[in-house]
Amino acid sequence: MFDNKTILITGGTGSFGRKYTETLLRLYKPKKIIIYSRDELKQFEMQQTFDQPCMRYFIGDVRDRERLSRAMYGVDYVIHAAALKQVPAAEYNPIECIRTNVDGAENVVLAAIDNRVKRVIALSTDKAANPVNLYGATKLCSDKLFVAGNNMTGDRPTRFAVVRYGNVVGSRGSVVPFFEQLIARGEKQLPITHKDMTRFWITLQQGVDFVLKNFERMHGGEIFVPKIPSVRIVDLAKAMAPFATHKFVGIRPGEKLHEVMCPADDSYHTFEFDDHYVIAPTIKMFSGHINYAHNALEERGKQAEVGFEYNSEANPHFLTDSEIRDFNLLANS
Protein backbone atom coordinates (compact mmCIF):
# COMPACT_ATOMS: atom_id res chain seq x y z
CA MET A 1 0.00 0.00 0.00
CA PHE A 2 2.86 2.39 0.76
CA ASP A 3 5.17 1.37 -2.08
CA ASN A 4 6.06 4.37 -4.27
CA LYS A 5 3.83 6.61 -2.11
CA THR A 6 4.61 9.82 -0.26
CA ILE A 7 3.87 9.78 3.46
CA LEU A 8 4.02 12.76 5.82
CA ILE A 9 4.25 12.38 9.60
CA THR A 10 3.53 15.40 11.78
CA GLY A 11 5.50 15.29 15.00
CA GLY A 12 7.66 12.81 13.13
CA THR A 13 10.70 13.06 15.41
CA GLY A 14 8.77 11.69 18.38
CA SER A 15 8.77 8.09 19.58
CA PHE A 16 5.90 7.10 17.30
CA GLY A 17 7.26 8.90 14.24
CA ARG A 18 10.66 7.25 14.54
CA LYS A 19 9.19 3.76 14.94
CA TYR A 20 6.70 4.36 12.12
CA THR A 21 9.52 5.50 9.85
CA GLU A 22 11.62 2.48 10.74
CA THR A 23 8.68 0.16 9.99
CA LEU A 24 7.83 1.82 6.67
CA LEU A 25 11.44 1.53 5.50
CA ARG A 26 11.58 -2.13 6.57
CA LEU A 27 8.32 -3.26 4.98
CA TYR A 28 7.81 -0.95 2.00
CA LYS A 29 9.60 1.10 -0.65
CA PRO A 30 8.07 4.55 -0.23
CA LYS A 31 8.70 7.32 -2.70
CA LYS A 32 9.13 9.86 0.13
CA ILE A 33 8.76 9.98 3.89
CA ILE A 34 8.39 13.56 5.08
CA ILE A 35 9.18 14.26 8.73
CA TYR A 36 7.36 17.44 9.75
CA SER A 37 8.26 18.85 13.16
CA ARG A 38 9.47 22.02 14.82
CA ASP A 39 12.62 20.84 16.65
CA GLU A 40 15.72 21.19 14.47
CA LEU A 41 17.94 19.28 16.93
CA LYS A 42 15.65 16.25 16.96
CA GLN A 43 15.51 16.35 13.17
CA PHE A 44 19.30 16.47 12.99
CA GLU A 45 19.54 13.51 15.37
CA MET A 46 16.93 11.54 13.43
CA GLN A 47 18.80 12.16 10.18
CA GLN A 48 21.82 10.37 11.64
CA THR A 49 19.71 7.19 11.79
CA PHE A 50 17.36 7.67 8.86
CA ASP A 51 19.30 9.15 5.94
CA GLN A 52 17.85 7.08 3.07
CA PRO A 53 17.28 8.91 -0.24
CA CYS A 54 13.50 8.88 0.30
CA MET A 55 13.72 10.81 3.56
CA ARG A 56 12.76 14.49 3.73
CA TYR A 57 12.86 16.76 6.80
CA PHE A 58 10.62 19.83 7.06
CA ILE A 59 10.93 22.30 9.93
CA GLY A 60 7.43 23.50 10.71
CA ASP A 61 4.67 23.73 13.30
CA VAL A 62 1.13 22.37 12.91
CA ARG A 63 -0.01 25.79 14.08
CA ASP A 64 1.28 27.19 10.78
CA ARG A 65 -1.29 26.23 8.16
CA GLU A 66 0.58 27.78 5.23
CA ARG A 67 3.79 25.87 5.98
CA LEU A 68 1.80 22.68 6.60
CA SER A 69 -0.01 23.03 3.29
CA ARG A 70 3.30 23.51 1.48
CA ALA A 71 4.71 20.38 3.13
CA MET A 72 1.68 18.32 2.06
CA TYR A 73 2.03 19.11 -1.63
CA GLY A 74 2.06 15.78 -3.49
CA VAL A 75 1.50 13.73 -0.32
CA ASP A 76 -0.60 10.53 -0.46
CA TYR A 77 -0.95 9.66 3.23
CA VAL A 78 -0.65 11.66 6.46
CA ILE A 79 -0.16 10.44 10.03
CA HIS A 80 -0.92 13.21 12.49
CA ALA A 81 1.15 12.50 15.60
CA ALA A 82 2.05 16.05 16.66
CA ALA A 83 0.54 17.10 20.00
CA LEU A 84 1.26 18.56 23.40
CA LYS A 85 0.71 15.46 25.55
CA GLN A 86 1.81 16.08 29.14
CA VAL A 87 -1.33 16.20 31.30
CA PRO A 88 -0.04 18.48 34.10
CA ALA A 89 1.69 20.81 31.62
CA ALA A 90 -1.58 21.20 29.72
CA GLU A 91 -3.43 22.07 32.95
CA TYR A 92 -0.99 24.90 33.62
CA ASN A 93 -0.60 26.02 29.98
CA PRO A 94 -4.08 25.54 28.51
CA ILE A 95 -3.88 28.04 25.64
CA GLU A 96 -0.66 26.50 24.30
CA CYS A 97 -2.25 23.04 24.39
CA ILE A 98 -5.37 24.29 22.57
CA ARG A 99 -3.34 26.03 19.86
CA THR A 100 -1.37 22.89 19.06
CA ASN A 101 -3.94 20.14 19.63
CA VAL A 102 -7.11 21.85 18.37
CA ASP A 103 -5.98 24.62 16.01
CA GLY A 104 -3.24 22.33 14.73
CA ALA A 105 -5.77 19.57 14.02
CA GLU A 106 -7.91 22.00 12.02
CA ASN A 107 -4.85 23.02 10.01
CA VAL A 108 -4.02 19.39 9.22
CA VAL A 109 -7.59 18.75 8.04
CA LEU A 110 -7.69 21.83 5.79
CA ALA A 111 -4.18 21.34 4.38
CA ALA A 112 -4.93 17.70 3.58
CA ILE A 113 -8.15 18.60 1.73
CA ASP A 114 -6.47 21.45 -0.16
CA ASN A 115 -3.71 19.10 -1.33
CA ARG A 116 -6.01 16.18 -2.17
CA VAL A 117 -4.25 13.84 0.26
CA LYS A 118 -5.84 10.39 -0.02
CA ARG A 119 -6.01 9.26 3.60
CA VAL A 120 -5.21 10.78 6.97
CA ILE A 121 -5.04 9.02 10.33
CA ALA A 122 -4.83 11.11 13.49
CA LEU A 123 -3.45 9.62 16.70
CA SER A 124 -5.67 10.05 19.72
CA THR A 125 -5.58 8.88 23.32
CA ASP A 126 -7.75 7.13 25.89
CA LYS A 127 -7.80 10.47 27.71
CA ALA A 128 -10.10 11.81 24.96
CA ALA A 129 -12.90 9.51 26.15
CA ASN A 130 -14.94 11.17 28.92
CA PRO A 131 -12.12 13.68 29.45
CA VAL A 132 -11.44 15.21 32.85
CA ASN A 133 -8.26 17.06 31.89
CA LEU A 134 -7.50 19.71 29.29
CA TYR A 135 -5.24 17.44 27.25
CA GLY A 136 -8.04 14.89 26.91
CA ALA A 137 -10.56 17.62 26.08
CA THR A 138 -8.34 18.99 23.31
CA LYS A 139 -7.87 15.52 21.86
CA LEU A 140 -11.63 14.96 21.93
CA CYS A 141 -12.00 18.21 19.96
CA SER A 142 -9.30 16.98 17.59
CA ASP A 143 -11.10 13.65 17.11
CA LYS A 144 -14.33 15.48 16.27
CA LEU A 145 -12.51 17.69 13.76
CA PHE A 146 -11.06 14.71 11.92
CA VAL A 147 -14.36 12.84 11.86
CA ALA A 148 -16.22 15.91 10.59
CA GLY A 149 -13.45 16.53 8.05
CA ASN A 150 -14.95 13.77 5.92
CA ASN A 151 -17.95 16.02 5.30
CA MET A 152 -15.75 18.91 4.15
CA THR A 153 -14.01 17.23 1.23
CA GLY A 154 -16.59 17.80 -1.52
CA ASP A 155 -15.44 15.96 -4.64
CA ARG A 156 -11.89 15.51 -3.31
CA PRO A 157 -10.62 12.03 -2.36
CA THR A 158 -9.42 12.86 1.16
CA ARG A 159 -10.68 10.62 3.97
CA PHE A 160 -9.96 10.95 7.68
CA ALA A 161 -9.93 8.42 10.54
CA VAL A 162 -8.69 8.35 14.14
CA VAL A 163 -6.73 5.76 16.11
CA ARG A 164 -7.18 5.82 19.89
CA TYR A 165 -5.05 3.77 22.27
CA GLY A 166 -3.57 3.82 25.76
CA ASN A 167 -0.19 4.32 27.39
CA VAL A 168 2.76 3.44 25.18
CA VAL A 169 5.35 1.40 27.08
CA GLY A 170 8.68 3.18 27.18
CA SER A 171 7.63 6.32 25.31
CA ARG A 172 9.02 9.64 26.46
CA GLY A 173 7.19 10.85 29.53
CA SER A 174 5.76 7.43 30.44
CA VAL A 175 6.24 5.84 33.84
CA VAL A 176 8.48 2.94 32.72
CA PRO A 177 11.60 5.00 31.84
CA PHE A 178 10.96 7.10 34.96
CA PHE A 179 11.00 3.99 37.16
CA GLU A 180 14.06 2.69 35.28
CA GLN A 181 15.96 5.89 36.06
CA LEU A 182 15.11 5.62 39.76
CA ILE A 183 16.09 1.94 39.86
CA ALA A 184 19.38 2.66 38.06
CA ARG A 185 20.17 5.30 40.71
CA GLY A 186 19.71 2.69 43.41
CA GLU A 187 16.47 4.10 44.82
CA LYS A 188 14.74 1.72 47.22
CA GLN A 189 11.35 3.41 47.04
CA LEU A 190 9.20 4.13 43.98
CA PRO A 191 6.59 6.93 43.93
CA ILE A 192 3.10 5.78 42.86
CA THR A 193 0.15 8.11 42.44
CA HIS A 194 -2.56 5.75 43.75
CA LYS A 195 -2.66 2.11 44.83
CA ASP A 196 -5.67 1.30 42.60
CA MET A 197 -4.58 3.10 39.41
CA THR A 198 -4.84 1.16 36.14
CA ARG A 199 -3.83 1.93 32.58
CA PHE A 200 -4.20 0.41 29.12
CA TRP A 201 -0.82 -0.89 27.91
CA ILE A 202 0.60 -1.12 24.39
CA THR A 203 4.07 -1.28 22.86
CA LEU A 204 5.21 1.26 20.31
CA GLN A 205 5.47 -1.39 17.58
CA GLN A 206 1.94 -2.61 18.30
CA GLY A 207 0.69 0.96 17.97
CA VAL A 208 2.52 1.43 14.67
CA ASP A 209 1.24 -1.88 13.29
CA PHE A 210 -2.33 -0.97 14.28
CA VAL A 211 -2.12 2.36 12.45
CA LEU A 212 -0.66 0.70 9.35
CA LYS A 213 -3.50 -1.83 9.25
CA ASN A 214 -6.16 0.83 9.70
CA PHE A 215 -5.04 2.69 6.59
CA GLU A 216 -6.26 -0.42 4.78
CA ARG A 217 -9.40 -0.87 6.89
CA MET A 218 -10.75 2.67 6.93
CA HIS A 219 -13.81 4.04 5.16
CA GLY A 220 -13.47 7.48 6.76
CA GLY A 221 -14.97 8.79 9.99
CA GLU A 222 -14.08 5.87 12.26
CA ILE A 223 -12.32 5.88 15.59
CA PHE A 224 -10.29 2.67 15.78
CA VAL A 225 -9.57 1.22 19.25
CA PRO A 226 -7.30 -1.83 19.71
CA LYS A 227 -8.02 -4.60 22.18
CA ILE A 228 -5.04 -4.34 24.50
CA PRO A 229 -4.27 -5.39 28.09
CA SER A 230 -4.38 -3.32 31.24
CA VAL A 231 -1.77 -2.97 33.94
CA ARG A 232 -2.03 -2.02 37.60
CA ILE A 233 0.62 0.56 38.33
CA VAL A 234 1.39 -1.18 41.64
CA ASP A 235 1.98 -4.45 39.73
CA LEU A 236 4.21 -2.60 37.27
CA ALA A 237 6.37 -1.26 40.10
CA LYS A 238 6.58 -4.71 41.75
CA ALA A 239 7.58 -6.39 38.47
CA MET A 240 10.28 -3.80 37.77
CA ALA A 241 11.66 -3.58 41.32
CA PRO A 242 10.49 -6.42 43.61
CA PHE A 243 12.81 -5.15 46.33
CA ALA A 244 11.45 -1.60 46.43
CA THR A 245 8.81 -0.15 48.71
CA HIS A 246 6.13 2.21 47.43
CA LYS A 247 5.30 5.77 48.35
CA PHE A 248 1.80 6.91 47.36
CA VAL A 249 2.10 10.53 46.29
CA GLY A 250 -1.44 11.32 45.10
CA ILE A 251 -3.04 11.76 41.70
CA ARG A 252 -1.51 14.55 39.62
CA PRO A 253 -3.52 17.51 38.29
CA GLY A 254 -5.94 16.31 35.61
CA GLU A 255 -5.18 12.60 36.10
CA LYS A 256 -7.76 9.79 36.17
CA LEU A 257 -7.73 6.69 38.36
CA HIS A 258 -8.77 4.52 35.39
CA GLU A 259 -8.93 5.20 31.65
CA VAL A 260 -11.72 4.64 29.11
CA MET A 261 -11.37 4.03 25.38
CA CYS A 262 -14.97 3.24 24.37
CA PRO A 263 -17.41 5.25 26.51
CA ALA A 264 -20.79 3.77 27.41
CA ASP A 265 -22.50 6.76 25.80
CA ASP A 266 -20.97 5.70 22.47
CA SER A 267 -22.10 2.07 22.74
CA TYR A 268 -24.88 2.69 20.20
CA HIS A 269 -22.19 3.49 17.64
CA THR A 270 -19.55 0.91 18.69
CA PHE A 271 -18.75 -2.27 16.77
CA GLU A 272 -16.62 -5.12 18.07
CA PHE A 273 -14.17 -6.89 15.74
CA ASP A 274 -11.79 -9.74 16.56
CA ASP A 275 -8.89 -7.57 17.71
CA HIS A 276 -10.34 -4.06 17.86
CA TYR A 277 -13.39 -1.84 18.24
CA VAL A 278 -14.72 0.79 15.87
CA ILE A 279 -16.66 3.83 17.06
CA ALA A 280 -18.71 5.04 14.13
CA PRO A 281 -19.53 8.74 13.64
CA THR A 282 -22.56 10.12 15.44
CA ILE A 283 -23.14 12.51 12.55
CA LYS A 284 -24.45 11.68 9.10
CA MET A 285 -21.79 11.20 6.44
CA PHE A 286 -22.74 13.14 3.30
CA SER A 287 -20.73 10.78 1.09
CA GLY A 288 -23.52 8.22 1.48
CA HIS A 289 -24.39 5.30 3.72
CA ILE A 290 -21.35 3.55 5.21
CA ASN A 291 -21.59 0.20 6.97
CA TYR A 292 -18.97 0.55 9.71
CA ALA A 293 -19.56 -3.05 10.81
CA HIS A 294 -17.93 -4.15 7.55
CA ASN A 295 -14.53 -2.62 6.80
CA ALA A 296 -12.53 -2.28 3.59
CA LEU A 297 -10.61 -5.50 4.36
CA GLU A 298 -13.87 -7.48 4.45
CA GLU A 299 -13.60 -7.92 8.23
CA ARG A 300 -16.98 -7.97 9.95
CA GLY A 301 -17.87 -6.70 13.39
CA LYS A 302 -20.91 -6.88 15.60
CA GLN A 303 -22.88 -4.16 17.37
CA ALA A 304 -21.77 -3.66 20.98
CA GLU A 305 -24.31 -4.14 23.72
CA VAL A 306 -26.10 -1.02 24.91
CA GLY A 307 -24.12 0.46 27.78
CA PHE A 308 -20.89 -1.32 26.83
CA GLU A 309 -17.80 0.49 28.08
CA TYR A 310 -14.19 -0.47 27.44
CA ASN A 311 -12.22 0.73 30.44
CA SER A 312 -8.89 -0.17 32.01
CA GLU A 313 -10.36 -1.25 35.35
CA ALA A 314 -12.85 -3.81 33.94
CA ASN A 315 -10.58 -5.08 31.17
CA PRO A 316 -10.61 -8.92 31.07
CA HIS A 317 -6.85 -9.01 30.40
CA PHE A 318 -4.49 -7.71 33.09
CA LEU A 319 -0.77 -8.24 32.63
CA THR A 320 1.04 -10.68 34.93
CA ASP A 321 4.52 -9.97 36.30
CA SER A 322 6.18 -11.97 33.52
CA GLU A 323 4.04 -10.27 30.85
CA ILE A 324 4.98 -6.85 32.23
CA ARG A 325 8.66 -7.74 32.00
CA ASP A 326 8.16 -9.04 28.44
CA PHE A 327 6.42 -5.79 27.46
CA ASN A 328 9.28 -3.75 28.91
CA LEU A 329 11.83 -5.83 27.00
CA LEU A 330 9.88 -5.29 23.75
CA ALA A 331 9.78 -1.55 24.44
CA ASN A 332 13.57 -1.45 24.79
CA SER A 333 14.28 -3.64 21.76
C-alpha positions, 0 to 999 in steps of 0.5 A, a space after each residue: 500500500 505504501 510502495 512508491 507513495 509519499 507519506 508525511 508524519 507530523 511530529 515525526 521526530 517523536 517516539 511514534 514517528 521514529 518507529 513508524 519511519 523504521 517500519 515503513 522503511 523495513 516493509 515498503 519502498 516509499 517514494 518519500 517519507 516527510 518528517 514534519 516537526 518544529 525541533 531542528 535538533 531532533 531532526 538532525 539527530 533523526 537524520 543520523 539514523 534515517 538518511 535514506 534517499 526517500 527521507 525528507 525533513 521539514 521544519 514546521 509547526 502544525 499551528 502554521 497552516 501555510 507551511 503545513 499546506 506547502 509540506 503536504 504538496 504531493 502527499 498521499 498519506 498523512 499520520 498526524 502524531 504532533 501534539 502537546 501530551 503532558 497532562 499536568 503541563 496542559 493544565 498549567 498552559 491551557 492556551 498552548 495546548 489548545 493552539 497545538 492540539 485543536 488549532 493544529 488539528 484543524 490546520 491538518 484537516 484543511 491542508 490535507 483537503 487542499 492538497 487532495 491527500 488520499 487518507 489521513 489518520 490522526 493519533 488520539 488517546 484514551 484520555 479523549 474519552 470522557 475527558 477530565 483534563 484539558 489534554 483529553 478535552 483537546 484531543 476529543 475536539 481533535 477527534 471530532 474535527 477529523 471525523 467531521 473533516 470527511 464532510 468537508 471534502 466535496 469531490 476531493 478524495 481525502 478521507 480521515 480516521 482516528 486511532 485511539 489507544 492507551 499508554 505506550 510502554 517506554 515512550 518519552 514521559 511514560 512511567 516505565 523509563 521514569 521507574 528505570 531511572 530511579 532503579 538505576 540510581 539505586 532508589 529503594 522506594 518508587 513513587 506511585 500516584 494511587 494504589 488502585 490506578 490502572 492503565 491500558 498498555 501497548 508497545 510502540 510497535 503494536 501501535 505502529 502496526 495498528 495504524 498501518 493496518 487501519 489505513 487499509 481498513 478505513 472508510 473514513 470517519 471511524 475511531 479505531 480502538 485496539 483490544 489491549 491489556 491493562 496494567 495495575 501501576 502497583 503491579 508494574 512497580 513490583 515487576 520492575 523492582 520487587 525489592 522496592 517499597 512504594 510511596 503513594 504521592 497522590 493523583 496529579 492535576 488532571 489525572 484519572 484513576 482509570 482510563 476509558 477508550 470506548 465510553 458507554 454513551 458511544 455504545 450505540 455506535 460501537 462495533 466489536 471486531 476480533 482484535 479491535 473496536 470501531 466507534 462510528 460517527 454520530 453525525 451523518 456522512 454526506 458521502 452516502 451510507 457507510 456500513 462501519 460493521 464491515 470494513 474495507 478488508 472485508 472484516 466484519 464486526 458486531 454491534 456492541 451491547 447497549 451500555 458497553 464500556 471499554 475501560 482499564 479497570 474492567 478489562 478482562 486481560 491484566 498483565 502478569 509480572 512476567 508479561 509486564 517484563 516481556 512488554 518492557 523488554 519489547 519496548 527497549 528492543 
